[in-house]
Amino acid sequence: MIFPLEQLIKKKDNIYETTCAASRRAYQLSMVNDPVIEKNEGKVVSTAARQLFTDEVQYRIEQ
Protein backbone atom coordinates (compact mmCIF):
# COMPACT_ATOMS: atom_id res chain seq x y z
CA MET A 1 0.00 0.00 0.00
CA ILE A 2 1.41 3.37 -0.97
CA PHE A 3 -0.49 5.55 1.50
CA PRO A 4 -0.95 3.70 4.80
CA LEU A 5 -4.37 4.44 6.29
CA GLU A 6 -3.09 5.38 9.75
CA GLN A 7 -0.75 7.97 8.24
CA LEU A 8 -3.53 9.35 6.05
CA ILE A 9 -5.76 9.85 9.07
CA LYS A 10 -3.03 11.71 10.96
CA LYS A 11 -2.12 13.88 7.97
CA LYS A 12 -3.81 17.28 8.23
CA ASP A 13 -2.92 18.39 4.69
CA ASN A 14 -5.21 18.21 1.70
CA ILE A 15 -4.92 14.65 0.35
CA TYR A 16 -5.21 15.88 -3.25
CA GLU A 17 -2.23 18.19 -2.71
CA THR A 18 -0.28 15.37 -1.05
CA THR A 19 -1.03 13.03 -3.95
CA CYS A 20 0.06 15.64 -6.49
CA ALA A 21 3.24 16.30 -4.50
CA ALA A 22 4.01 12.57 -4.36
CA SER A 23 3.50 12.29 -8.10
CA ARG A 24 5.85 15.20 -8.81
CA ARG A 25 8.43 13.88 -6.35
CA ALA A 26 8.28 10.44 -7.98
CA TYR A 27 8.93 12.08 -11.34
CA GLN A 28 11.93 13.96 -9.89
CA LEU A 29 13.37 10.78 -8.38
CA SER A 30 13.01 8.86 -11.62
CA MET A 31 14.52 11.62 -13.77
CA VAL A 32 17.72 11.89 -11.71
CA ASN A 33 17.85 8.13 -11.12
CA ASP A 34 18.20 8.67 -7.37
CA PRO A 35 20.00 5.79 -5.57
CA VAL A 36 17.30 5.80 -2.88
CA ILE A 37 15.00 4.11 -5.43
CA GLU A 38 17.24 1.05 -5.51
CA LYS A 39 17.00 0.78 -1.72
CA ASN A 40 13.22 0.55 -2.11
CA GLU A 41 13.30 -2.17 -4.79
CA GLY A 42 12.64 0.30 -7.62
CA LYS A 43 9.32 1.52 -6.18
CA VAL A 44 9.46 5.18 -7.11
CA VAL A 45 5.96 6.26 -6.05
CA SER A 46 6.09 4.57 -2.66
CA THR A 47 9.52 6.10 -2.06
CA ALA A 48 8.14 9.55 -2.85
CA ALA A 49 5.11 8.98 -0.62
CA ARG A 50 7.29 7.81 2.26
CA GLN A 51 9.46 10.91 1.90
CA LEU A 52 6.38 13.14 2.14
CA PHE A 53 4.81 11.32 5.08
CA THR A 54 8.03 11.32 7.09
CA ASP A 55 8.67 14.99 6.24
CA GLU A 56 11.97 14.08 4.62
CA VAL A 57 10.74 16.15 1.68
CA GLN A 58 8.38 19.09 2.00
CA TYR A 59 6.35 20.88 -0.63
CA ARG A 60 4.62 24.21 -1.06
CA ILE A 61 2.10 25.58 -3.49
CA GLU A 62 3.34 28.48 -5.54
CA GLN A 63 0.92 31.15 -6.65
Biopython code that builds the backbone (N, CA, C, O; Angstrom):
import numpy as np
from Bio.PDB.StructureBuilder import StructureBuilder

atoms = [
    (1, "MET", "N", (0.846, -1.181, 0.000)),
    (1, "MET", "CA", (0.000, 0.000, 0.000)),
    (1, "MET", "C", (0.888, 1.239, 0.000)),
    (1, "MET", "O", (1.832, 1.326, 0.784)),
    (2, "ILE", "N", (0.595, 2.180, -0.859)),
    (2, "ILE", "CA", (1.410, 3.373, -0.972)),
    (2, "ILE", "C", (1.141, 4.346, 0.165)),
    (2, "ILE", "O", (2.079, 4.829, 0.799)),
    (3, "PHE", "N", (-0.126, 4.639, 0.432)),
    (3, "PHE", "CA", (-0.491, 5.554, 1.503)),
    (3, "PHE", "C", (-1.133, 4.764, 2.633)),
    (3, "PHE", "O", (-2.317, 4.436, 2.553)),
    (4, "PRO", "N", (-0.379, 4.450, 3.687)),
    (4, "PRO", "CA", (-0.955, 3.700, 4.805)),
    (4, "PRO", "C", (-2.087, 4.490, 5.449)),
    (4, "PRO", "O", (-1.977, 5.700, 5.647)),
    (5, "LEU", "N", (-3.164, 3.804, 5.772)),
    (5, "LEU", "CA", (-4.370, 4.438, 6.285)),
    (5, "LEU", "C", (-4.114, 5.225, 7.563)),
    (5, "LEU", "O", (-4.623, 6.336, 7.710)),
    (6, "GLU", "N", (-3.337, 4.675, 8.487)),
    (6, "GLU", "CA", (-3.089, 5.382, 9.751)),
    (6, "GLU", "C", (-2.329, 6.690, 9.531)),
    (6, "GLU", "O", (-2.534, 7.656, 10.266)),
    (7, "GLN", "N", (-1.465, 6.727, 8.540)),
    (7, "GLN", "CA", (-0.752, 7.966, 8.236)),
    (7, "GLN", "C", (-1.663, 8.966, 7.531)),
    (7, "GLN", "O", (-1.533, 10.173, 7.731)),
    (8, "LEU", "N", (-2.582, 8.469, 6.710)),
    (8, "LEU", "CA", (-3.533, 9.353, 6.050)),
    (8, "LEU", "C", (-4.455, 10.032, 7.057)),
    (8, "LEU", "O", (-4.780, 11.210, 6.915)),
    (9, "ILE", "N", (-4.867, 9.292, 8.060)),
    (9, "ILE", "CA", (-5.760, 9.846, 9.075)),
    (9, "ILE", "C", (-5.057, 10.936, 9.871)),
    (9, "ILE", "O", (-5.667, 11.953, 10.201)),
    (10, "LYS", "N", (-3.794, 10.734, 10.178)),
    (10, "LYS", "CA", (-3.034, 11.705, 10.963)),
    (10, "LYS", "C", (-2.644, 12.940, 10.151)),
    (10, "LYS", "O", (-2.423, 14.012, 10.713)),
    (11, "LYS", "N", (-2.562, 12.787, 8.840)),
    (11, "LYS", "CA", (-2.123, 13.882, 7.972)),
    (11, "LYS", "C", (-3.205, 14.957, 7.894)),
    (11, "LYS", "O", (-4.347, 14.667, 7.540)),
    (12, "LYS", "N", (-2.854, 16.167, 8.217)),
    (12, "LYS", "CA", (-3.815, 17.275, 8.229)),
    (12, "LYS", "C", (-3.880, 18.003, 6.891)),
    (12, "LYS", "O", (-4.773, 18.823, 6.679)),
    (13, "ASP", "N", (-2.951, 17.716, 5.992)),
    (13, "ASP", "CA", (-2.915, 18.394, 4.695)),
    (13, "ASP", "C", (-4.015, 17.868, 3.776)),
    (13, "ASP", "O", (-4.612, 16.821, 4.031)),
    (14, "ASN", "N", (-4.263, 18.598, 2.729)),
    (14, "ASN", "CA", (-5.213, 18.206, 1.700)),
    (14, "ASN", "C", (-4.651, 16.976, 0.983)),
    (14, "ASN", "O", (-3.527, 17.015, 0.483)),
    (15, "ILE", "N", (-5.415, 15.897, 0.930)),
    (15, "ILE", "CA", (-4.920, 14.649, 0.347)),
    (15, "ILE", "C", (-4.669, 14.794, -1.160)),
    (15, "ILE", "O", (-3.777, 14.143, -1.704)),
    (16, "TYR", "N", (-5.444, 15.638, -1.828)),
    (16, "TYR", "CA", (-5.214, 15.882, -3.246)),
    (16, "TYR", "C", (-3.844, 16.533, -3.445)),
    (16, "TYR", "O", (-3.092, 16.142, -4.338)),
    (17, "GLU", "N", (-3.526, 17.517, -2.618)),
    (17, "GLU", "CA", (-2.225, 18.187, -2.711)),
    (17, "GLU", "C", (-1.099, 17.203, -2.422)),
    (17, "GLU", "O", (-0.072, 17.207, -3.102)),
    (18, "THR", "N", (-1.294, 16.361, -1.412)),
    (18, "THR", "CA", (-0.281, 15.370, -1.052)),
    (18, "THR", "C", (-0.059, 14.384, -2.190)),
    (18, "THR", "O", (1.078, 14.011, -2.482)),
    (19, "THR", "N", (-1.138, 13.964, -2.828)),
    (19, "THR", "CA", (-1.031, 13.033, -3.954)),
    (19, "THR", "C", (-0.297, 13.679, -5.127)),
    (19, "THR", "O", (0.554, 13.050, -5.756)),
    (20, "CYS", "N", (-0.625, 14.921, -5.413)),
    (20, "CYS", "CA", (0.062, 15.640, -6.493)),
    (20, "CYS", "C", (1.548, 15.812, -6.170)),
    (20, "CYS", "O", (2.402, 15.656, -7.042)),
    (21, "ALA", "N", (1.845, 16.135, -4.910)),
    (21, "ALA", "CA", (3.243, 16.303, -4.502)),
    (21, "ALA", "C", (4.001, 14.985, -4.622)),
    (21, "ALA", "O", (5.153, 14.971, -5.053)),
    (22, "ALA", "N", (3.368, 13.883, -4.245)),
    (22, "ALA", "CA", (4.009, 12.570, -4.357)),
    (22, "ALA", "C", (4.270, 12.220, -5.814)),
    (22, "ALA", "O", (5.309, 11.649, -6.146)),
    (23, "SER", "N", (3.330, 12.561, -6.677)),
    (23, "SER", "CA", (3.498, 12.292, -8.099)),
    (23, "SER", "C", (4.668, 13.087, -8.672)),
    (23, "SER", "O", (5.484, 12.549, -9.420)),
    (24, "ARG", "N", (4.744, 14.365, -8.320)),
    (24, "ARG", "CA", (5.852, 15.199, -8.808)),
    (24, "ARG", "C", (7.190, 14.740, -8.238)),
    (24, "ARG", "O", (8.204, 14.737, -8.937)),
    (25, "ARG", "N", (7.185, 14.355, -6.971)),
    (25, "ARG", "CA", (8.428, 13.878, -6.354)),
    (25, "ARG", "C", (8.876, 12.573, -7.011)),
    (25, "ARG", "O", (10.068, 12.375, -7.246)),
    (26, "ALA", "N", (7.941, 11.696, -7.304)),
    (26, "ALA", "CA", (8.282, 10.440, -7.976)),
    (26, "ALA", "C", (8.909, 10.718, -9.340)),
    (26, "ALA", "O", (9.863, 10.051, -9.739)),
    (27, "TYR", "N", (8.370, 11.699, -10.046)),
    (27, "TYR", "CA", (8.934, 12.084, -11.343)),
    (27, "TYR", "C", (10.359, 12.590, -11.164)),
    (27, "TYR", "O", (11.249, 12.222, -11.930)),
    (28, "GLN", "N", (10.581, 13.436, -10.150)),
    (28, "GLN", "CA", (11.926, 13.961, -9.887)),
    (28, "GLN", "C", (12.902, 12.821, -9.600)),
    (28, "GLN", "O", (14.003, 12.783, -10.149)),
    (29, "LEU", "N", (12.490, 11.896, -8.739)),
    (29, "LEU", "CA", (13.369, 10.779, -8.381)),
    (29, "LEU", "C", (13.730, 9.941, -9.604)),
    (29, "LEU", "O", (14.879, 9.531, -9.767)),
    (30, "SER", "N", (12.750, 9.693, -10.453)),
    (30, "SER", "CA", (13.014, 8.860, -11.622)),
    (30, "SER", "C", (13.883, 9.576, -12.656)),
    (30, "SER", "O", (14.681, 8.936, -13.340)),
    (31, "MET", "N", (13.737, 10.883, -12.774)),
    (31, "MET", "CA", (14.524, 11.622, -13.767)),
    (31, "MET", "C", (16.005, 11.710, -13.400)),
    (31, "MET", "O", (16.863, 11.697, -14.283)),
    (32, "VAL", "N", (16.310, 11.798, -12.111)),
    (32, "VAL", "CA", (17.716, 11.891, -11.706)),
    (32, "VAL", "C", (18.290, 10.525, -11.329)),
    (32, "VAL", "O", (19.455, 10.404, -10.950)),
    (33, "ASN", "N", (17.435, 9.495, -11.445)),
    (33, "ASN", "CA", (17.853, 8.130, -11.117)),
    (33, "ASN", "C", (18.478, 8.077, -9.722)),
    (33, "ASN", "O", (19.595, 7.593, -9.541)),
    (34, "ASP", "N", (17.744, 8.578, -8.761)),
    (34, "ASP", "CA", (18.200, 8.667, -7.370)),
    (34, "ASP", "C", (18.504, 7.275, -6.801)),
    (34, "ASP", "O", (17.703, 6.357, -6.976)),
    (35, "PRO", "N", (19.638, 7.104, -6.129)),
    (35, "PRO", "CA", (19.999, 5.795, -5.569)),
    (35, "PRO", "C", (19.027, 5.302, -4.500)),
    (35, "PRO", "O", (18.977, 4.105, -4.215)),
    (36, "VAL", "N", (18.253, 6.212, -3.904)),
    (36, "VAL", "CA", (17.297, 5.803, -2.881)),
    (36, "VAL", "C", (16.216, 4.886, -3.473)),
    (36, "VAL", "O", (15.596, 4.111, -2.744)),
    (37, "ILE", "N", (15.991, 4.971, -4.779)),
    (37, "ILE", "CA", (15.005, 4.112, -5.434)),
    (37, "ILE", "C", (15.447, 2.651, -5.365)),
    (37, "ILE", "O", (14.631, 1.759, -5.134)),
    (38, "GLU", "N", (16.725, 2.419, -5.564)),
    (38, "GLU", "CA", (17.245, 1.049, -5.509)),
    (38, "GLU", "C", (17.068, 0.447, -4.124)),
    (38, "GLU", "O", (16.821, -0.752, -3.996)),
    (39, "LYS", "N", (17.192, 1.267, -3.086)),
    (39, "LYS", "CA", (17.005, 0.780, -1.719)),
    (39, "LYS", "C", (15.568, 0.358, -1.472)),
    (39, "LYS", "O", (15.303, -0.427, -0.563)),
    (40, "ASN", "N", (14.638, 0.866, -2.267)),
    (40, "ASN", "CA", (13.225, 0.546, -2.110)),
    (40, "ASN", "C", (12.739, -0.343, -3.259)),
    (40, "ASN", "O", (11.581, -0.259, -3.669)),
    (41, "GLU", "N", (13.610, -1.176, -3.764)),
    (41, "GLU", "CA", (13.296, -2.166, -4.791)),
    (41, "GLU", "C", (12.687, -1.560, -6.050)),
    (41, "GLU", "O", (11.850, -2.188, -6.697)),
    (42, "GLY", "N", (13.104, -0.336, -6.404)),
    (42, "GLY", "CA", (12.638, 0.300, -7.620)),
    (42, "GLY", "C", (11.257, 0.915, -7.537)),
    (42, "GLY", "O", (10.716, 1.335, -8.559)),
    (43, "LYS", "N", (10.676, 0.980, -6.364)),
    (43, "LYS", "CA", (9.325, 1.522, -6.184)),
    (43, "LYS", "C", (9.404, 3.038, -6.013)),
    (43, "LYS", "O", (9.592, 3.542, -4.906)),
    (44, "VAL", "N", (9.262, 3.737, -7.100)),
    (44, "VAL", "CA", (9.457, 5.182, -7.111)),
    (44, "VAL", "C", (8.331, 5.908, -6.373)),
    (44, "VAL", "O", (8.601, 6.785, -5.552)),
    (45, "VAL", "N", (7.093, 5.560, -6.649)),
    (45, "VAL", "CA", (5.961, 6.263, -6.051)),
    (45, "VAL", "C", (5.901, 6.036, -4.544)),
    (45, "VAL", "O", (5.647, 6.975, -3.789)),
    (46, "SER", "N", (6.128, 4.822, -4.106)),
    (46, "SER", "CA", (6.091, 4.571, -2.662)),
    (46, "SER", "C", (7.260, 5.246, -1.951)),
    (46, "SER", "O", (7.128, 5.651, -0.796)),
    (47, "THR", "N", (8.390, 5.371, -2.622)),
    (47, "THR", "CA", (9.521, 6.101, -2.060)),
    (47, "THR", "C", (9.165, 7.567, -1.896)),
    (47, "THR", "O", (9.444, 8.165, -0.857)),
    (48, "ALA", "N", (8.554, 8.145, -2.914)),
    (48, "ALA", "CA", (8.142, 9.554, -2.852)),
    (48, "ALA", "C", (7.100, 9.765, -1.758)),
    (48, "ALA", "O", (7.175, 10.744, -1.015)),
    (49, "ALA", "N", (6.141, 8.869, -1.653)),
    (49, "ALA", "CA", (5.107, 8.983, -0.621)),
    (49, "ALA", "C", (5.711, 8.890, 0.775)),
    (49, "ALA", "O", (5.342, 9.652, 1.668)),
    (50, "ARG", "N", (6.641, 7.953, 0.962)),
    (50, "ARG", "CA", (7.292, 7.813, 2.260)),
    (50, "ARG", "C", (8.042, 9.088, 2.623)),
    (50, "ARG", "O", (8.004, 9.531, 3.771)),
    (51, "GLN", "N", (8.718, 9.673, 1.652)),
    (51, "GLN", "CA", (9.461, 10.908, 1.904)),
    (51, "GLN", "C", (8.523, 12.031, 2.340)),
    (51, "GLN", "O", (8.878, 12.828, 3.209)),
    (52, "LEU", "N", (7.346, 12.103, 1.755)),
    (52, "LEU", "CA", (6.379, 13.142, 2.144)),
    (52, "LEU", "C", (5.793, 12.888, 3.524)),
    (52, "LEU", "O", (5.669, 13.811, 4.329)),
    (53, "PHE", "N", (5.433, 11.638, 3.799)),
    (53, "PHE", "CA", (4.810, 11.324, 5.083)),
    (53, "PHE", "C", (5.774, 11.427, 6.254)),
    (53, "PHE", "O", (5.353, 11.699, 7.378)),
    (54, "THR", "N", (7.050, 11.218, 6.008)),
    (54, "THR", "CA", (8.033, 11.324, 7.088)),
    (54, "THR", "C", (8.666, 12.706, 7.146)),
    (54, "THR", "O", (9.584, 12.945, 7.931)),
    (55, "ASP", "N", (8.173, 13.607, 6.318)),
    (55, "ASP", "CA", (8.671, 14.986, 6.241)),
    (55, "ASP", "C", (10.144, 15.076, 5.854)),
    (55, "ASP", "O", (10.823, 16.055, 6.163)),
    (56, "GLU", "N", (10.620, 14.046, 5.178)),
    (56, "GLU", "CA", (11.973, 14.081, 4.620)),
    (56, "GLU", "C", (12.025, 15.086, 3.471)),
    (56, "GLU", "O", (13.045, 15.730, 3.226)),
    (57, "VAL", "N", (10.900, 15.200, 2.777)),
    (57, "VAL", "CA", (10.738, 16.151, 1.683)),
    (57, "VAL", "C", (9.466, 16.938, 1.968)),
    (57, "VAL", "O", (8.438, 16.372, 2.342)),
    (58, "GLN", "N", (9.552, 18.237, 1.787)),
    (58, "GLN", "CA", (8.378, 19.090, 2.002)),
    (58, "GLN", "C", (8.024, 19.777, 0.688)),
    (58, "GLN", "O", (8.862, 19.909, -0.204)),
    (59, "TYR", "N", (6.794, 20.205, 0.585)),
    (59, "TYR", "CA", (6.345, 20.882, -0.628)),
    (59, "TYR", "C", (5.576, 22.143, -0.255)),
    (59, "TYR", "O", (5.125, 22.312, 0.877)),
    (60, "ARG", "N", (5.443, 23.018, -1.244)),
    (60, "ARG", "CA", (4.621, 24.213, -1.056)),
    (60, "ARG", "C", (3.940, 24.515, -2.383)),
    (60, "ARG", "O", (4.419, 24.126, -3.448)),
    (61, "ILE", "N", (2.841, 25.198, -2.300)),
    (61, "ILE", "CA", (2.099, 25.575, -3.486)),
    (61, "ILE", "C", (2.494, 26.992, -3.860)),
    (61, "ILE", "O", (2.382, 27.914, -3.051)),
    (62, "GLU", "N", (2.955, 27.158, -5.082)),
    (62, "GLU", "CA", (3.343, 28.476, -5.545)),
    (62, "GLU", "C", (2.168, 29.133, -6.253)),
    (62, "GLU", "O", (1.424, 28.485, -6.990)),
    (63, "GLN", "N", (2.021, 30.398, -6.022)),
    (63, "GLN", "CA", (0.922, 31.149, -6.645)),
    (63, "GLN", "C", (1.332, 31.679, -7.990)),
    (63, "GLN", "O", (0.538, 32.336, -8.663)),
]
sb = StructureBuilder()
sb.init_structure("model")
sb.init_model(0)
sb.init_chain("A")
sb.init_seg("    ")
for serial, (resi, resn, name, xyz) in enumerate(atoms, 1):
    if name == "N":
        sb.init_residue(resn, " ", resi, " ")
    sb.init_atom(name, np.array(xyz, "f"), 0.0, 1.0, " ", f" {name:<3s}", serial, name[0])
structure = sb.get_structure()
